[in-house]
Amino acid sequence: MKHNRAKWLSLFFVIGLGVLVVWNLLTPSRAYSESENRYLQEFPVLQLDRVLSGDFAEEFDRFSSDQFPLREQWVALKTSVQMALLRPDNGRVYFGKNNRLFEVPPTKNEIREEKNCQAVASFLKAAQRRWPELKASVLLSPTASSVLPEDLPVFAPVADQAALLNRMRRALGEGIPFCDPTQAYAAQPDRERLFFRTDHHWTVYGAFVAYQAWCETMGISSLGMEAYTVRTVSDRFLGTLYSKANLPWIHAEKLDIFVLKHSNPCTVTAEEGRVNLSSLYDSSFLEGRDQYSYFLGGNHPVTEIKTSVNNGEHLLIIKDSYAHSFVPLLTAHYETITLIDPRYFREDLLSWMEQRDFTQLLVLYNAATFAEDASLAGVLAVDE
């Protein structure tokens, strides 16, 4: 009797697995997941050399995971079960207090951290040797896991971002200003609003605190909160961390912007003119899930911003996406602001800069992305 029961259970398992495999293969592949805000693995190219190298198997495994039927519903179910079992995470995000989600950090890579720090320092020093009047600086922001540790699950392991920031400071030495806004964050009476609950980015409030800290580091007179009007452009913001957890009871949050009270019309150009915005914002993104791309229209290799200021100051920012909500705060200080995203930029950067007339250069990253960025050192490599 027990033998028959085991046989039927095995048969049921095999049939169920077969149905899922066939369902997966017959379901049309999706190129992009709006809920997760990322491109999905499509069916890999079947070639003998790729099979022998293991690339096909690796990509097929990602394809099976990304294209799994009802993926979002399974992610939500898995996360709910893990929370019911009092797990602090689902392998991708921590379930923090106050419905705040935190990204589970990858394995620490000290070699990459040091390589990125040295690459930034070497590049900025090489740029200043070529253009002695160029003012260079670095702003590295800690993320919510460092600023709001009280909201993390108990004993949740997180990256030591303070150590990384100190490593960057040592690499730069005394000649290049370094802004670490950690203390400025700590002095805020309402630190909860500095970072989104459902996303890894800082809010415009966090960006504003960092802006004032950076201005102080650079000896620039920053604007106060009274210079802006706060405007809520969406109350349906759900970020990338929400997509990794997909918990239906976590509520959407507000997406606010700071608008200068005095007129300063700006234009944004990217993708060699294919992206043209008559303001700093692209309202089309408010209709979808990637609402953070409302700032500057998202990520591009080169983004150029022209303000209404005529002071001869031209700023180049080498950045991650934290810069997108930071840049609107800088438009009162610069005639032009140009952003380089190392993930997509493929030219020799120093040679590219020769064709422009930058007066300032800023490297702006959050500490987590900076520690993991595999493209930064290559883009900043110098022969000098």
N, C-alpha and C positions, 0 to 999 in steps of 0.2 A: 504493500500500500504506500509506504514511504517512498519506495523506488518510483512508483507511478507518479506520485505528486511531484517529486524532483524532476522527472522527465517532462511533465506538463509545464512546470515553471520554467525549465530551460527552453522549451519550445516557444512559450509565450515571450520570453526575453528575446530570443533570436528573431521571431516574427516582428516584435515591436521595434527592435533595432533596425531590421531591414526596412520597415515602413518609414522610419525616420530618415534613413539614408536615401531612400528613393524620393521621399518628400523634399529633402534638401536638394537633391540633384535636379528635380523637376521644377522647383520653385525658381522663377526668374531672379537672377542675381541683381543686387542693388549696388550701384557704384558709390553711393553716398548715404550715410545715416544722418538724417537731420537731427534726431534725438541725441545722438552721440557727438554730433558736430565733427565728423571725420570721414575720410574715404575708407571704404571697406575693401578687403581682399577679394578680387574676382578670381574666377577659375584660372589656375596657372597654366602656362604654356607647357605642353607635354613634349619634351625633347630628351633624347637619350643622355646627353651630357648633364642635363639638369637633374635627371633621375639618379644618375650615378653620384653626383656631387651632394645629393640630399636636399638641394634647393626646392625641387618639386614637392617632396614630402613636407618640407617646412611650410611652403606656401599653401599646400593643400590643407594642412592642419589649420592654418589661419583662415582659409576660405570656409572650411566646415564650421568654424566657430563664428565667423562674421556673418555668414549667410544662413545660419541655423534658423529654421522656421519659428516664428513668434519669439525671436531673440529677446526683444525688450521685455516681454511678459515673463520669460524664463529668468532673466536677470532680476526682475522685481521679486519673483517667487523665491529665488535663491537667497537674495539679500534679506527678505522677510524671515525666512527660516533661520538664517544665521543670526539675526537679531533676536529671534525667539530663543535661540540657544545661548544667548548672552555673549556671542562673539563680538569683539570690538570693531571688526572690519569684514569686508568681503574679498579681501586680497587686492582691492583697487582703491578703496576709500575707507577711512575711519568714520565710524558713526559717533560724532561728538555730542556734547551737551548742547542744549538750546537748538536742536535740529541743525547743527552746523556740521558740515562734511569737510574732511581733510584728506588730502592726497596721501596714500601710502608711499613713502619714499622708496626709490630703488636702492639696490646695494651701493654703498658708498664707493666711489671711485676717486681715490686721492690723486692718482696719476693724472686723470683728466682735469680735476680741479686745479692742480698745480700748473698743468699745461695751459689751461685757459687764463689763469692769472698772469703767467709769464708772457703769454701771447699779447694780452691787453697792454701790459706795461711796456713791452718791447715796441709794439706798434705806436703807442702814443708818444714814446720818446723819439722814435724814428720820424714821426710826423712833425714833432716840434723842432727837430734838427733841420728838416727840410723847410719848414715855415716857422721861424723863430717867434713870430707874433701870434701864432695860433695858441689859443687858450684851451687846454684839454682837462677833462675831469671824468670821474667815474662815480656812478650812483648804483649801488647794489642794495636792493630792499629785501629784508627778511620777509617771509610769508606768514600766513595766519598761524601756522603751527608753532612759530617762534614768538609771535606777538600775543597770541591767545592760548597759551599752553593749558590754562585752567579749563578750557572747553574740550581738550583732548580726552579720549578714554584713558583710564588709569593704566599706567605702565606701557602705553603705546610708544614704540620706538620711533623717534624722529631724527632727522638729520641735524647735526650740530652746525647750524648756519652761522653762529657767531664765530666759530673757528674759521669758516670759509671767508667771512668778511675780513677777519684779521689777516688771513693769508693774502688777500687782495691788497690790503693796506701795506703790508710789508713789501710786496712785489713792486708797488708804485713808488715807495720811498717818500722822500720829502718834497720832491719837485712837482708832483701832480696831485691836485686836490681830490680827496676821496670823501664821499658823502655816505654815511651809514645812518639812516633815519630811525634806528632802533630806539634811541632815547626820546626822540620827538614823538614816536608812537606811544611810548610808555607814559608820557606826560598828558596824553589826551584823556579827558574825563569819560568819554564814550568810545572805548577802543573797539567795541563790537561792530561799529559801523564802518570801520576802516577796510574791512574785507567782506566780500560776498559770503553768504552762508552756503551757497550751492555751486560756487565757482572758485577757481584758484587765483583769480585776479583781485587786485585791490579795487575798492570802489573809488569814485571821484573824491570822496572824503579822505581816503588813504593817500591818493595821489596828491591831494592838496597839501597834506602834512609833509609829504616827501618834497614837494615843490618848494615849500618855505624853507625846509632844512637845506636843500641844495642851494637855494639862493643865498642863504646865510653863509654856506661854505664858500661860494664864489664871490661874495661881496656884492651881490645884486640886491637892490631894494625890491622885495617881493610885494605883491598886492595882498591886501587883507580880504577876509570873507565879505566885508561890506562892499567890495568892488563888483560882486557877482550877484546874480539872481539864480537861486536853485530851482531847477525845473525837472519834474518827473516826466520822463518820456515813455516809460513802460512800468506797469505793475505786474507783468507776467514774466519777469526774468527768471530763467532756470538755466544754470550754467553747466559746464562740463562735468563737474563732480556729481551733480544730480543725475546726469546721463549714465555715469558709471555705477550708480546705486539704484536709480529708478524706483524710488520709494514714493508711492502715491500720496502719503500723508505729509510729506514735506512741501510746504506752501511756497509759491513763487514769491519773489521779492521785488523791490523797486529798482529801477535803473534811473539814476539821477545824473544831471549834468550841471555844470556851472557856466552861466552865460554872462559875459561882461556887460555891465550896465552901459558903458560907452561903446559906441559903434566901432567895430573893427572887422569888416567883411574879410573873409578868407576863402581861398580856393585850394582844392586838393587835386593833384594829378598823379596818376600811377599807371603802370603797365604801358609805358610809352604813349600815353595819351588816351588809351582805351578806357581808363577810369577818370572821369572829370566830375568833380563835385563843386557846387557853388557855395558850400559851407564845410565845416569840419565834420559833418555827420551825414550818414547815408541811411535815411529813414526806411528804405526798402528792407533792411535787415530786421526791423521791428516786427515784421510780419512772420518771421520764421523763428527757429530755435537759437540761431547764432546771433543773439542780440548784442553781444559785446562788439561785434564787427560794425555796429552803428558808429563807433568811433573810427573815423578816417576810412571807412569802407573795408576794414580788415587788413590782412597781411599781403604785402607785395615786396618784390625785391628792392624797389626804390619808390619811395613816396615823397612827393615834393609839395610843400605848403607855401603859398604866398599870402602874406598878411597885408594889412593896410598901413603898417608901420614903415617909415622911411628913415632908418637910422644906420644903414650900412652894415648891420649885424646879421651874419649868416651862420646858422647853427647846423652842424651835421650830427645826427644821433645814430649810433650803432646799437641795435636794440632787440629786445623781445617785445611781446605784445603788451607788457605793462606800460610801455611808452604811449600807447594809443590814447589812454585817458589822461595822461600826463601832459601831452603836447598842447591841448587847448589852453592850458594854464600858462604856456610859454609865449603865446602869440602876441601878448602885449609887449614883449621884450625883443622880438627879432623880426627882421624884414622877411627872411625866408627860413624855413626849417625843412631839412631833408633827412629822411629816415632810410637806413639800410638794414635789411633783415638778412643776416648771414646765412640763414637756411636756404635762401633762394638766390643770393647774389653770386655771380660767377665771374666777375672781372677782377683784375688786379686793382685793389682798392687805392693804393697810393697813386698809381697812374691815373685812375679815374678821378681822384681828387685834384690832380694837376689841372684838370680842365674846368675847375670851379674855383670860387673865391670864398672859401669858408673862413670865418673868423674865430669860431669856437667848435669844439668837438667833444661830445659827451657819449660815454658808453653807459647805457642804462639797461639793467636786467633785474629780474628777481633772483634771489639766491638759488632757488631750486632749479630753475631753468639754466642758469649759468653753470651750475655744477654738472649738468647732464649734456650740455650743448656740444655735440660732436663736430659741428661745422665751424664754430667760432675761430678756433686756432688756425685752421686752414685759410680762412678769409683774411685773417690779420697777420699772416706770415710775411715777414720782411727779409730781404737779402742783406740789408745793411748791418 
